[in-house]
Structures are given as C-alpha cells and as structure tokens.
Amino acid sequence: MPQHRSAAKALRQSLKRRMRNKAIKTRVKTEIKKFLATLQEGSIEEAEQAFRRAQSMLQRAVSKGTLHHRMAARKISRLAAKLNAKKAEVTQGQA
C-alpha cells in the first residue's frame, strides 16, 4: 500500500491506464483475428473491409499512446501483404 497521498494517486492513475490500454489492445487483437479469419474463408471485398477496420483500430491505438507507431505500421504492413497475396492468388486462379 502506498504511504503517501501522491503515491496513492499515482497507483490509481496507473491502474486506470492499465485497464484502458488492456481494453484497447484487446480490441485491436480481436479486429486482427477477424481480418485473418475473413481472409481465410470470406471474399476479397469482406477481407478488405475487415483490413480497413483493423488498420483503423491500430492507428487509433497509436493516437491514444497505447501502441508504438512503428509496431502498428509493421502490423499494418504485414496484414496488407497477406491481403495482397490473397488477391494475387485469386487473380491467378481466374486467369
């Protein structure tokens, strides 16, 4: 237990921040999982929409200070690469 008033306040603040950051990270992970699931089974249009949602959530987490901007950019890049690979696979199948 904190012995000083300022330490007690710092503890309260850190708990709030931790819960907020955890909720944001959970939402981001869920959107990424939805995108990957849609990419496996759904159409390209649905996957593109899911990608946009996941990208938006990642960027929102960066703006709130929960994620580092380079980590989010790396994740977005990797998700986009998977989407583009799936698009190429579909167009190769049609040709």
C-alpha positions in Angstrom: 0.0 0.0 0.0 1.2 3.5 -0.8 2.3 5.5 2.2 1.9 9.0 0.7 -1.1 10.7 -0.9 0.8 11.3 -4.2 1.8 7.6 -4.3 -1.8 6.6 -3.8 -2.9 8.8 -6.7 -0.2 7.5 -8.9 -1.4 4.0 -8.2 -4.9 4.9 -9.1 -3.8 6.5 -12.3 -1.6 3.6 -13.3 -4.5 1.1 -12.7 -6.8 3.2 -14.9 -4.2 3.5 -17.6 -3.5 -0.2 -17.5 -7.2 -1.2 -17.8 -7.7 1.3 -20.6 -4.6 0.1 -22.5 -5.6 -3.5 -22.0 -9.1 -2.9 -23.4 -7.7 -1.1 -26.5 -5.1 -3.8 -27.1 -7.8 -6.5 -26.8 -10.0 -4.7 -29.4 -7.0 -4.4 -31.7 -6.2 -8.1 -31.4 -9.8 -9.1 -32.0 -10.0 -7.0 -35.2 -6.8 -8.6 -36.5 -8.2 -12.1 -35.8 -11.4 -11.2 -37.5 -9.5 -10.0 -40.6 -7.4 -13.2 -40.7 -10.5 -15.3 -40.4 -12.3 -13.4 -43.1 -9.2 -13.7 -45.3 -9.2 -17.5 -44.9 -12.9 -18.0 -45.6 -14.5 -14.9 -46.9 -14.5 -12.9 -50.1 -11.8 -10.4 -51.0 -14.3 -7.5 -50.5 -15.1 -8.6 -47.0 -11.4 -9.1 -46.2 -10.7 -5.5 -47.5 -13.4 -4.1 -45.1 -12.0 -6.1 -42.2 -8.5 -4.9 -43.1 -9.7 -1.3 -43.0 -11.3 -1.9 -39.6 -8.1 -3.5 -38.2 -6.0 -0.7 -39.7 -8.2 1.9 -38.1 -8.1 0.2 -34.7 -4.3 0.0 -34.9 -4.0 3.7 -35.8 -6.4 4.7 -33.1 -4.4 2.8 -30.5 -1.3 4.7 -31.7 -3.1 8.0 -31.3 -4.1 7.1 -27.8 -0.5 6.2 -26.9 -1.2 2.5 -26.3 0.9 1.2 -29.2 4.2 2.4 -30.6 3.7 3.8 -34.1 6.4 1.6 -35.7 4.8 -1.5 -34.2 1.5 -0.6 -35.6 3.0 0.3 -39.0 4.7 -3.1 -39.1 1.5 -5.0 -38.3 -0.5 -3.0 -40.9 2.2 -3.7 -43.5 2.1 -7.5 -42.7 -1.7 -7.6 -42.9 -1.6 -5.7 -46.2 0.9 -8.2 -47.5 -1.4 -11.0 -46.6 -4.3 -9.3 -48.3 -2.3 -8.6 -51.4 -1.1 -12.2 -51.6 -4.7 -13.4 -51.3 -5.7 -11.0 -54.1 -2.9 -12.3 -56.3 -3.9 -15.9 -55.6 -7.5 -15.2 -56.6 -6.5 -13.4 -59.8 -4.1 -16.3 -60.7 -6.9 -18.7 -60.2 -9.2 -16.8 -62.5 -6.6 -16.4 -65.3 
